[in-house]
Amino acid sequence: MAKTKGFYMALGLCLLTMPFLCHAQAPEFPGMPEDNGLTPRTSTLYINTPDTINNSSTESLGAAIANNGNIIIGWEDDGDGVRDLEAVWTMFDGNGVSITPDTVVSVGGQTMTTKFLAFFRSDGSAVAGATAWGPKIKANLFGDGVGMGATAFSLGEEIAELADINLDEGGGGDFPAVQLLTNTGQPVAVLSGVSDEDAEPAGNIRIGDWDYLSNGNIVIIGESRQADDLVTKYGGAAPGNHAIYRIVTPSGEEVRPVGLVSSNAVANEIWHGVGVTRNGFAVRFNEGGRAQVRLFTNDGTPKGDNIDLGTLAGNEGPAGGGRGDGTGFHGNGVDAYAVCNSADANGDGAREVYLTVINEDGTLRYSRIATDDFEFANSDRVDCAIDAQGRVLAAFMDNDVTGLTVHLVQARLFDTTGEPLGGTFFVSERETVDNYQGESRRPRAALRGNTAVITWESTNHESTSDRVVAFRVFDVISTGVDHFMLY
């Protein structure tokens, strides 16, 4: 197993100063959660198993924790007809027990009964998950509520109030839609990230992300493919895709109309990337091949120009991550934002997992390599979660340190200053170097109070080699041991 220079320096210090606390051999690596800051509350649980619906295309996972401890998990699993799961969610209590009832869903006249839900019509009936894709899962950090956002392409055919946006003569097309839910998954409202007028120009608008604001409103981020708007509407020099935002009330009333996320009227892109604090929100996006963040107040007023993450961090690692497919960006609802990405920052072919935390005023709290307890991580898609205290959970996948041909999902926990609360660990007790049967990949994480949730795509379910949505719930604990002893 690869060990860093820092590991041996720490072990040497330990042996010299406190030999009674040290072992003759280096600790096993990667470890398990219970030895590195998290106590498993559940075993590994699998959701879309063959006895439910699995279309062999599981991807685009997300997870969030409601203020009562319930857990919402979403994913995409493209199929056909009413069984086409372009964007769906289901819910569990804090012990991993399903709380979503069997529900009749319908689309295009077809019906079925399932726990995998999507949007709801105004009469309370459920629309099957075949009308919008690319789920974005959130929980309200300031009160009750959870929800799912997605890129709606035919939702207007099922929900009459959205028909003009989706299907009007001026163009219509794809648009960002958000389903707000109660803590137990009951429908509250369906919101649009654009108005009918915004949707008129030719071209689609994808969802970028969305979140609850501390004042009770909702911010919805889109990636507009209405390329000419960048010139005709925003005064740019050339057409191109561009990140936009809109703020609405929970009932859908517009508070701030659509505007550019960037301080520059140039082409950019986004997929994931909004977080909230008590006084506003921030958006991470890719512009000119570099990760940018821009801060806003709760009413949507920009607090300044774009912030280049590489420049802010003082190294090129955090400037990577592209548009955000495999990058985590989250606010803690109080005073900080966390971003996690992987990048080969020094060009040696080795990808490191970078973790950067930004204060709500845009200053740097810290930036570090999350995986510095081994030589490098071979992870293309990563995520992180930050809680109200400022603790951060980074999740990634790797096969280099284990010497395997497949990736296995791992994670690491950090305190409020960025110091590790242990070493890197395998997330699943069923998917370690000793007992895996297939790959696990692309984790997403949530952290709230004393609860952590990690979900990932797994090929380790006993009854199928298809990718299955896996998740595990943890209690966050204190190790009670000095940091340098743990890695």
N, C-alpha and C positions, 0 to 999 in steps of 0.2 A: 504493500500500500504506500502511496506517495504521502510524504509528510513535508510540511514547509519548514524553512529555517527557523521561523518563529516557534514552531512546535518544540523543536529540540532545545532552543534557548529556554523556553518555559519549563520544560521537563528538567533541564540541568539546574535551573534556579530552584525548582522544587526539591530536587535531591540534595542540594547543598544546604538549603535553609530549613526544610521541613521533611526530613526523610521518613518520619513516622506516618506521613499522609500519602506517601508515594508508593507505587507498585514497581516491581522490577521490570515489568514489560509496559510498553506504550498501550494506551487504551484501544480497544477494538474500534475500527472506523470503517464505514459509517456506523453510528450507534443506533439506538432506538429512542423513541420520543421520551419514554419515562426516565431516561438518563440524561436528558438534555432540555429540560424546562417544560415539558408537556406530559401530563398524565392521560393516557387514553381513557376516554369515557365510553367509547364503543369499539368494537372490532371494525375491520373494514367491511363496509356495506355496499352492495351493488344495486343499482336502480333498474335500468332498462334491460333486465335479464330476458332470456329467450321465452319465458312464460308470460311476458308482457308484450312490449313492442320493441323490437330492435331491427332496424333496417340496414345494419352493417355500415353505417356512415356517421357514427357518433363523433361530434366535434363541438367547438364553440361553447365550452362550459362556463358557468358562473355560479357563485354562491354568496349568500348574505344572511345575516343573523338579525332577526327582529328584536325589539326592545323587551319582549317577553321571553326570549330565548329560542323561539321557533326558528327553523332553518328553511330557507327557500333555495332550491338548486334548479338551474335551467341548462338546457342544451339544445343542439340541433342534430337531427338524424333523418336526412332526406329519404323519402320513400314515395309512395303513390297514393292518390286518392285521400280518403279520410285518415289513413294511417301515415300520411306524410307529415313528419314532425320537423317542420322548418324552424320552429322556435316554440319550445314548451317549457313548463316548469312544474314542479311538484314540491310538497312541503312535508317537514318532519318536525317532531318536537326535539327538545334539547338532548334527548337520549337516542335519537335516530329512529324513532317510531313514526311511521307514516301517519299523517293527520289529514291528508287530502282524500275526500270521499270519492268513491266511484261516481263518475259524472258522465252524463250523456253529452257528447259533443257532436257537432254537425258542420258540414261544409258541402256546398253544391248539391244539397239534397241527400247526401250520405250521412249516416250516423254510426256511432259506436260508443261504448262505455269504457272509460279509462280514468286513471289518476293523473295522466299527463295532460295538463291544461294549457291554454294560451290566453285568448281574449274573450270578453263577454259582451253580448249585445245589451242594449238598454233594458230589455225585458228580463235580463238575468240569465238567459240561455247562453251556453258556452260554444264558442267557435273553435273548431278543431285547429290544430297547429299547422295548417297548410297554407296560411295566407300572409305570413310574415316570416322573415328569416334573420339569423344572427342575433340571438338573445343577449341582452345586457341586464344583469340581475342586480337589484339594489335593495337596501333596507333604509328606512328613515332613521338617521342618527339623532333626531331631535324629538321623537315621539313615536306614535304608532304608525305602522304601515310598511309594506314591502311592495315590490312590483317587478315587472319585466318590460323592457323596451326592445323593439325589433324593427327591421326594415320591412314595412308593409308594402306588398305588391298587389294583393287582391282583397285586402281587408275591407275595402269599401263596398265590395259585393255582398258582404255579410253584415256590415254595420252601416245602416243607411246614413247616419250622421257624417260619415267619412267619405261618402260616395263622390261628392264634388271634388274633394282633394285628390282622390285616387283615380277618378275616371273622367274628369271634365274634358270638354272639347278643346280647351287650350293646351292640352298636353298631359297634365296630371302625371301619373307614374308613381314610382316608389317614393315613400316618405317615411320619416321616423314616427313611430307610434309607441305609446307607453300605456300599459295596463297597470293602474294602481289597485292595490289589494289591501285588505285588512291583515292583521297579524296571523290570521288563520286561513287566509287565502280566499276570502269572499270579495267579490268585485266592488270597487269603489267608483272608478271612472276610467274611460279611455281618452287619452290626450294625443294631440298631434304636435309634432315639432315644427310644423309650418302651417301657415294659413292657406286658404284656397288661392289667394292672390300669389303667395310665394310659390305655389305649386304650378302655376300657369306656364312658365317658360319650359321649353323642351328640355328634357333631361331628368334623370332620377336624383333623389336625395336619399342617401343611406343614413342609418343611425350611426352616430359616433359613440355616444354615451348619454347618460342622463343621471340626475340625482335630485334628492330632496334638499331644499335650502332651509336654513334655520328659521326663516320668517314664514314658513309654511308653503311657499311656492315651489315650483318645479322648474329646473333648468334642463333643457333638452338640446343636445349637441348633434348636429348633422354634418355629413360630408356631402356637399352639393356637387352633383355631376352636371349641373346647369352651367357649363363652362363659360358661356358668353356673359353670364351675369357678373363675372369677375371684372369685365370691362364696362358693360353698359350700366350696371347697378352700383358697382363699388369703385369704378375709376381706375382699374388696373390697366397695365400696358398690354397684356396678352390674356387670352382665355385660359382657363384651367380649373381643375377641381379645387374646392376651397371649403374649409371648416366654417360652420355657422352655428349660432346659438339663438335660442328663443326662451323666454321665461313666461310661464303661464300659471294660473291658480290651479288648485286641485280639481276644479270643475272645468278647466280648459279655457278660461277667460285670459286673453293676452295681457301680460303685464309689461313686457318689453318685446318689441318686434324683432324679427330676424336681423342679425348683424354679423359681420365678420368676427371670427375669433382672433385672428392675427392682427397685429398692428400694421401689417403690410398687405397691400392688395395684390398678392402674388399667389401662385399655385401652392397648395399644401394638401395634406391628407391626415386622416385620423381614423382609428379603430380601437376603441376604448380610450379613456383618458380624461374624465372629469372627477374632481374630488371636492369636498365641501369642508369648511370650517365654520366657526360661529359667526364670523363677520363677512363671509363671502364664499367664492368658489374659484377654482383654478382649472385650466384646461391644458393638457399635454398633447402636442401634435408634432408632425414631422414637416419641416419646411427647409428646402434646399439640402436635403439629406442629413439634417441635424434635428435633434429633439429640442423643442421649444416649449416653454410654459408661459401662460399669460394669466394674470390675476384679475379678478373682478369683485366688486361689491355685491351684496345680495340683490340689489336692484338692477344688476347687469352693467354697471358703469365700469369700464376698464380702469385698473389702478396703475397702469403704466404700459410700457411697450413689452414686446416679447423678451423672455429671459432664455438665453442659450444655456442648456443644462451642462454642456461641456465646459463652457467658460465659467459658469457659477461654481462647478465642482472643482475646477482647477486641473481636470484631466479629461481625456477624450472618451473614457468609458461611458459615462452617462449621456453623451451625445448620440449614442447608438439606440437601437431598438426600433428603427423604422417608424411606420405609422401607428404601431401599437398592438398588432395582433398578438404578440407574445410578450407584452410589456405590462407591468402593473403600475397603475397610478391611482392613488386613493387619498382622501382627506380623513382626518380623525374626528371631525365634528367639533374640534376645539381650536387648535392653534398650529397644525402642521399637516404637510402633505408628504407622502412617501412614494418614491418611484423606484422600480426594480426592472433592470433590463440585462440582457447578455450582449457582449460585444468582444471582438478581437481588437482591443484598443491599441496594442503595440505591434500588430501585424505579424505575430509569430505563429498564427494558426490556432492559438489556444483561446477559447472563449471563457471569459470570466463573467460571473454574475455580480453586477454592480448594484449597490443599494444606496440611495440618496434621499435624505430627508430635508425638506425645505420648510422654514418657518412661514407663517401666514403672511408676513410682510415681504416675502420673496428672498430673504437672506438664507444662507446655507447653515443648516444645523450640523450636518455631517455628510460625508460621502465616503464609502468604503467598498471593498470587495467582500461580498457576503460569504464567498466560498474560499477564504484564505486559509482554511485549515486543511486544504489539499491543493495540489499543484495547479489544476485548472478544471473547469467544468465544461462538459460537452453538451450544453443545454441551449436550444434555440428559443424556447418559449418558457417564460418565467412569470411569477406574480409575487405580490406582497400584500400584506394587510397591516394597518396601523391602528392601534386602539387609542382611546381618549387620553391615556397616560403618556403615549408616545412610544410604547413598545411596538416592535415590528416583527412580523413573521414573514420570512422569505421562503418561497417554494420554487423548486426547479427540478430538472431531471438530469441524470448523468450516467455515463457508462465507463468513463475513463478510469476513475479511481477504483472501481470494482473490477475492471478488466473484462467486463461482459461485452457481448456483441449487441445487446439491447439496453435501452435506457430504463432506469427505475426512478420513481419519484422520491425526492428527498427534500428536506427543509432545514431551516435553522432559525432560532429565536434570538432577538436582540433587545437590550434594555433601552431606556429612554435616551441614552447618550450614544448608542450605537455599539456598545460593548456586547459581545456574545454572551448569552445565558446558557451556553453549552456549545457542543459541536454539531456538525452536520449529522442528520439522522434519517433513516428510512421512515417514511410516513406510514407505510402499511406493514403489519406483522405478517401478511401473506405474500408480500412482494419484496423479499430481500434477496441478497445474493445466494442464500442457502435454499430458498424454496420457490423462487419465481418459476413460472412456466412460459411467460411471454412478457412483452414490453408494457410499461406504464409510462404515461407521458402527459405533457401539457397541463400542469396543475393550476388551480385557482384557489385562492385562500380568502378567509374571512376571520376577523378577530374582534371580539366585543366582550367587554367585562372579563370574566374568567373563562370564556369559551372561545375555542378556535375550531375552525372547520377547514379542511382541505379536501377538494374534489379533483378528480383527474380521470383521464381516459385509460382504461385498463383492459388488457387481454389476458387477465389471470383468473377470470371466473371459471369455476370448475366445469360448467356445462357448455361453454362456447369459447371459440378463439376470436370471435368478433369483439370489437371495442365496446366496452360497457362503461357507463358512468359509475365511478366508485367514489365513495367519500368516507371520511372518518371524523369523529368529534373528539375533542380533547379539552381537559381542564388545564389552564395555564398555571404553572406553579413556580415557586422560587427554588433554585437548585440548592441554595444554602452553602455553596462552595465558591471559593475565589475563582474568577473567570479563567485565569491561566491554567488552572488545574483541569479544565474540561476539554482542551483541544491541543 
